[in-house]
C-alpha cells in the first residue's frame, strides 16, 4: 500500500504532526476559543468529538450535528482544519456535509469489521484523510484489516493512531502502551504515518508529556493530544485533558531527535556498530541452529526409548537457570523468558516431527495462544 503523508498539511508546521483539541465539542464558544489558541501553536488539525461512544448510558454522548456547526463556524473564522470521530455511515455523511477536513475511526468501532466496512463503503469516491485508531484489544491484524478496508475504497491519505490497549490488569496507564504492536505496524508499513494519542494511553494529564516524548523517541510521526480550556469542568474524560498553556509548555519542551541516522555527522560510527551487531546476530542464529540440532538428537532418543516429549521438570530447570542468568547479565527477565518460551516451543515442534512425522501437531508459543 502507498500512503500520502497528509501532504497538504505536513509541510505547513513541520515535524511532529500535531492534532489537538477537546475530548468533546461542548459549546460554540469553547470550540472557537480553543481553535484560536491552538492555531497560534502551529497544530495541523483541530480535533473534537461530537459523537461520544460512552461505556454506560446516561452520560454525555456528544453534541452531535450541533457540534459540527460549531466546528464549521470556527474553521471559517480561524482557517484551522478540523477532524471528528465517526462510527457510522450516517456520521460520515453529516461530517462531509459540514466540510470536516479529516475523519478518525475510534478504537471501539475498530473492533467490528462490519462497522469499519460500512464506513469504508460510505467513503467511496470521497477524497478525505482518514485516521485509524488501534482496536481496544491488542490485535494487530484487526488494526491492519481496518486500514485495508479504508484503503481498498480509494482512500490513500491514511494515518494510524496508537492509543493503547484495554486490559483487565491494573496498570498506571488507562490503556497499556504495548509499544511493540504499533512498532510492528510501522515495520510492515514504513510509509504509513503513525501518530500517538498519549491522552488515552495515560488517562492522567501528568503522564501525557512523558508518553509524548517516548512516542517521538520511537520515531512516531506525530501526536494527538486532548486540550480543554478548563479540564476539570470537561463533560468527558476531564482527568486526561490539559490546558492550552500546558499544551504549549509540553510542545516547547519536547526533544525533537533526528529521524534518520543518515542526518548525523557521526553516521559512519553508527554504521560500524551496526555491522558488529549484524555479525553478532549471525552468531546467535548459528548458536540457535546448533541448539536445535541437539534438541533433535534428544527427540530421537525419546522416540527410541518411548519417552514423552514434554518434560515439565526439565522446563522448570531451564526457566530457573535462565532467570538467574538474566539477572546476572542485567537483561530483562520478561524478555529473556519470552525468547526461551519460543525456543522451547520450537524444540517441541522439532521433536514432535521426529516422533510423528507429518502427523505432528503445531505447538504455538504461550504468547501466541493467549492472542487466539
C-alpha positions in Angstrom: 0.0 0.0 0.0 1.2 3.5 -0.8 0.2 6.3 1.6 0.2 10.1 1.3 1.6 11.7 4.5 -1.1 14.3 4.7 1.0 16.3 2.3 -1.3 19.4 2.2 -0.7 19.9 5.9 2.5 18.2 6.9 4.8 20.8 5.4 2.8 23.7 7.0 4.1 23.3 10.5 6.8 20.7 10.3 7.5 17.7 12.4 5.9 16.4 14.5 2.4 16.3 13.1 0.1 17.7 15.8 -3.6 17.2 16.4 -5.1 18.9 19.5 -8.5 19.9 20.8 -11.1 18.9 23.4 -12.3 15.4 24.0 -15.8 16.7 23.2 -17.1 19.8 21.5 -19.2 21.3 24.3 -20.3 24.7 23.0 -19.7 27.2 20.1 -17.7 29.4 22.5 -15.4 26.6 23.7 -14.7 25.4 20.1 -13.9 28.9 18.8 -11.8 29.9 21.7 -9.7 26.7 21.6 -9.4 26.9 17.8 -7.9 30.4 18.1 -5.5 29.5 20.8 -4.3 26.2 19.1 -3.9 27.8 15.7 -1.2 30.0 17.3 0.6 26.9 18.4 1.1 25.6 14.9 -1.0 22.5 15.1 -2.1 20.8 11.9 -5.6 19.6 12.9 -8.1 20.7 15.4 -9.7 17.6 17.0 -13.1 17.4 18.8 -15.5 14.6 19.3 -19.2 15.3 18.5 -20.4 11.7 18.9 -19.0 10.1 22.1 -19.3 6.3 22.4 -19.6 6.1 26.2 -19.2 2.9 28.2 -22.5 3.4 30.0 -25.8 5.2 29.2 -27.0 8.5 30.7 -23.5 10.1 30.4 -22.6 12.9 28.0 -22.7 11.3 24.5 -21.7 14.4 22.5 -23.3 17.4 20.9 -24.0 15.6 17.5 -24.8 17.7 14.5 -24.9 20.9 16.5 -21.2 20.4 17.3 -20.5 20.1 13.6 -22.0 23.6 13.1 -19.6 24.9 15.8 -16.6 23.3 14.1 -17.6 24.7 10.7 -18.0 28.2 12.1 -14.7 28.0 14.0 -12.9 26.9 10.8 -14.4 29.8 8.8 -13.1 32.3 11.3 -9.6 30.8 12.0 -8.9 28.7 8.9 -7.7 25.8 11.1 -8.6 22.4 9.6 -10.6 20.1 11.8 -11.3 16.4 12.4 -14.0 14.4 14.2 -14.6 10.8 15.1 -17.1 8.8 13.0 -18.6 5.5 13.9 -21.3 5.0 11.3 -22.0 5.8 7.7 -24.6 8.4 8.9 -21.8 10.2 10.8 -19.6 10.3 7.7 -22.5 11.8 5.7 -23.0 14.6 8.2 -19.3 15.3 8.7 -18.9 15.7 4.9 -22.0 17.9 4.8 -20.3 20.4 7.2 -17.0 20.3 5.5 -14.9 18.4 8.1 -11.4 18.1 6.8 -10.4 14.7 8.2 -12.2 11.8 9.9 -11.0 9.4 12.5 -12.3 5.9 13.4 -12.2 5.2 17.1 -10.9 2.2 19.0 -14.3 0.8 19.9 -15.5 1.0 16.3 -12.3 -0.7 15.1 -13.2 -4.0 16.8 -16.1 -4.5 14.4 -15.1 -5.3 10.7 -18.8 -4.8 9.8 -18.8 -1.2 11.2 -15.4 -0.3 9.6 -16.6 -1.8 6.2 -19.8 0.3 6.4 -17.7 3.5 7.0 -15.3 2.5 4.2 -18.2 1.9 1.7 -19.6 5.4 2.6 -16.3 6.9 1.6 -16.2 5.5 -1.9 -15.3 8.3 -4.3 -14.5 10.8 -1.5 -11.1 12.4 -1.2 -10.6 12.9 2.5 -7.9 11.8 5.0 -8.9 9.0 7.4 -7.1 8.4 10.7 -7.5 4.9 12.1 -7.0 4.2 15.8 -6.0 0.8 17.0 -8.8 -1.5 18.2 -9.2 -1.7 22.0 -7.8 -5.2 22.1 -4.2 -5.9 21.2 -4.8 -7.4 17.7 -2.5 -6.0 15.0 -4.3 -8.0 12.3 -7.6 -6.4 13.2 -5.9 -3.0 13.0 -4.3 -3.7 9.6 -7.7 -5.1 8.4 -9.4 -1.8 9.2 -6.7 0.2 7.4 -7.0 -2.1 4.4 -10.8 -1.7 4.3 -10.4 2.1 4.1 -7.6 1.9 1.5 -9.5 -0.6 -0.7 -12.2 2.0 -1.2 -9.8 4.5 -2.7 -8.6 6.5 0.4 -4.8 6.9 0.3 -4.5 9.7 2.9 -4.5 7.3 5.8 -2.7 7.5 9.2 -2.7 5.2 12.2 -3.1 6.3 15.8 -1.8 4.3 18.7 -4.0 4.9 21.8 -3.0 1.9 23.9 -4.9 -1.3 24.6 -7.5 -2.2 27.2 -6.6 -4.7 29.9 -8.3 -6.1 32.9 -4.9 -6.0 34.8 -4.2 -2.9 36.9 -1.7 -0.5 35.4 -0.6 3.0 35.9 -1.9 3.6 32.4 -5.6 3.9 31.4 -4.6 1.8 28.3 -1.4 -0.2 28.2 1.0 1.1 25.6 2.3 -2.2 24.3 4.7 -0.3 22.1 5.8 -3.4 20.2 2.4 -3.5 18.4 2.5 -0.1 16.8 6.2 -0.6 16.0 5.4 -3.8 14.3 2.7 -2.0 12.3 5.4 0.6 11.3 7.8 -2.2 10.3 5.2 -3.7 8.0 4.1 -0.4 6.5 7.0 2.1 6.7 5.2 4.7 4.7 2.1 4.7 6.9 2.0 7.8 9.2 2.0 6.6 12.8 0.7 9.0 15.4 0.4 8.6 19.2 -2.6 9.5 21.5 -0.9 9.9 24.9 -4.1 11.3 26.4 -5.9 7.9 26.1 -2.8 5.8 26.9 -2.1 7.7 30.1 -5.6 8.6 31.2 -4.0 11.1 33.5 -2.7 14.6 32.4 0.6 14.1 34.4 1.5 11.2 32.1 1.0 13.0 28.8 4.3 14.7 28.5 6.5 11.6 29.1 4.3 9.5 26.8 4.6 12.1 24.1 8.4 12.1 24.4 8.5 8.3 24.4 6.5 8.3 21.1 8.8 10.7 19.4 11.9 8.8 20.7 10.4 5.8 19.0 10.1 7.8 15.7 6.3 8.2 15.7 5.2 10.8 13.1 3.1 12.9 15.5 0.8 13.3 18.4 -3.0 13.7 19.1 -3.5 15.4 22.5 -6.7 16.4 24.2 -6.8 20.1 25.2 -9.6 21.9 27.1 -9.8 25.5 28.4 -10.9 24.1 31.8 -10.2 20.4 32.0 -11.6 19.8 35.5 -15.0 21.0 34.2 -14.9 19.0 31.0 -18.1 16.9 30.2 -16.0 13.9 29.2 -12.6 12.5 30.3 -11.6 15.5 32.4 -8.6 13.8 34.0 -6.7 13.3 30.7 -7.1 16.8 29.2 -4.7 19.7 29.6 -5.0 23.4 29.2 -3.7 25.3 26.2 -0.9 26.7 28.3 0.1 23.2 29.5 0.0 22.1 25.8 2.3 24.9 24.8 4.7 24.0 27.5 4.6 20.3 26.6 5.3 21.0 22.9 8.1 23.5 23.7 9.8 21.0 26.0 9.8 18.1 23.6 13.2 16.9 22.4 13.0 16.5 18.7 15.6 14.0 17.6 17.0 13.3 14.2 14.6 11.0 12.4 17.2 9.2 10.3 20.7 8.2 11.3 22.0 9.5 7.9 21.3 13.0 9.2 24.0 12.7 11.8 27.7 13.7 11.2 28.6 10.6 13.3 26.8 8.3 10.9 29.9 6.3 9.9 30.5 5.4 13.6 26.9 4.2 13.8 27.4 2.0 10.8 30.4 0.4 12.3 28.3 -0.5 15.4 25.5 -1.9 13.2 28.0 -4.1 11.3 29.2 -5.5 14.6 25.5 -6.2 15.6 24.9 -7.9 12.3 27.8 -10.3 13.0 26.5 -11.0 16.5 23.1 -11.7 15.0 24.6 -14.3 12.7 26.4 -15.9 15.6 23.2 -16.0 17.6 21.5 -17.8 14.7 24.4 -20.2 14.3 24.2 -20.9 18.1 20.4 -21.4 17.9 20.8 -23.8 15.0 23.3 -25.8 17.0 21.0 -25.9 19.9 18.1 -27.2 17.7 20.5 -29.9 16.4 20.9 -31.2 19.9 17.1 -30.9 20.5 16.6 -33.2 17.5 19.1 -35.7 18.9 17.2 -35.7 22.2 14.0 -36.2 20.1 15.5 -39.3 18.5 16.5 -40.6 22.0 13.0 -40.0 23.3 11.4 -41.9 20.4 13.8 -44.8 20.6 13.2 -45.1 24.4 9.4 -44.3 24.3 9.8 -41.2 26.5 7.3 -38.3 26.5 8.3 -35.2 24.5 7.5 -32.6 27.1 9.3 -32.9 30.4 7.9 -30.3 32.9 10.7 -30.8 35.4 13.4 -30.1 32.8 11.5 -27.0 31.5 11.3 -25.7 35.1 15.0 -26.2 35.5 15.6 -24.2 32.3 13.3 -21.4 33.5 15.0 -21.1 36.9 18.5 -21.1 35.3 17.6 -18.5 32.7 16.1 -16.2 35.3 19.3 -16.3 37.3 21.4 -15.7 34.2 19.2 -12.8 33.0 19.7 -11.1 36.4 23.4 -11.8 36.4 23.8 -10.3 32.9 21.5 -7.3 33.5 18.9 -8.4 31.0 15.1 -8.1 31.2 13.8 -11.3 32.8 10.5 -10.9 30.9 12.2 -10.6 27.5 14.6 -13.5 28.2 11.7 -15.7 29.3 9.8 -14.8 26.1 12.8 -15.7 24.0 13.2 -19.1 25.7 9.5 -19.7 25.5 9.8 -19.6 21.7 12.9 -21.7 21.8 11.2 -24.3 23.9 8.1 -24.4 21.6 10.4 -24.8 18.5 12.3 -27.6 20.3 9.0 -29.4 21.0 7.9 -28.9 17.4 11.1 -30.5 16.0 10.8 -33.4 18.5 7.2 -33.9 17.6 8.1 -34.1 13.9 10.6 -36.8 14.8 8.1 -38.7 16.9 5.1 -38.5 14.5 6.5 -37.3 11.1 3.9 -35.4 9.0 1.2 -36.1 11.5 2.7 -33.8 14.1 0.8 -31.1 15.9 1.8 -27.4 15.6 2.9 -26.2 19.0 2.4 -22.5 19.5 4.1 -20.2 22.0 2.3 -19.2 25.1 2.0 -15.7 23.9 0.5 -16.8 20.6 -2.0 -18.9 22.4 -3.1 -16.0 24.6 -3.8 -14.0 21.5 -6.1 -16.5 19.9 
